[in-house]
């Protein structure tokens, strides 16, 4: 089976570029991330770490399936978070939850599990569309990217299984 290093490097660099653009929007464009945005960043960082480990390790058959499977899981978690935010952004104005406290405050006052519960119930700040490109908001682009990451990782697993049988 062909060494997977270029594949894992591509995924890691792609996610690093997406994060870099997010930080650019935050610091140069004054687009403040909401709690759901921050958790999406954690999912991107997870993909970077897993893909980076795959790049360094350059695993063979089973290892490639493990790394690609872990990337798929991280990408699906990110897609779930992005989906929740997209859903919040498309709610009618009268159905949008009220804005809540910031993530820093939640982590100081509540346990991690309670913070997660409060973040995923959403708040008004997560429903606010602060930036668009080609008519799509940041979470919509993020959902697309996470879906692409998961799809590429699954295809990598399938390709490996097909190639190992040949």
C-alpha angles and dihedrals in degrees: 000000000000117000110264098214098113091048094052092042090053092051094047094047092046092053091044089053091050091050091047091053090048091053090047090054090048100048103027100028099037093233104150116210118235121219092268089052090053092052089050087054089053089054091051090049089050090054090048092052095046094044090045090053089048090050093051095041097043092200128202127230105314094032091054090053091050095049093043090046092052090048089050091052093048091047092049091050089051090047090052091052092046090048090055091052093046088052091051091049092054096050117113111263093252092054097051111111119242119267113268134202121291124273093252091057093046092052091049096049105032136044117261091256092051090047091052090049092051093045094050093049082064134219138225093266090060090053094053116104106216101167137017137186121192088352095302126114125226094263090049090053089044091052089052092049094047090048090051091048092051092046093049091048093050090048089050090055092047093046090051092052092048093047092048090056094052 
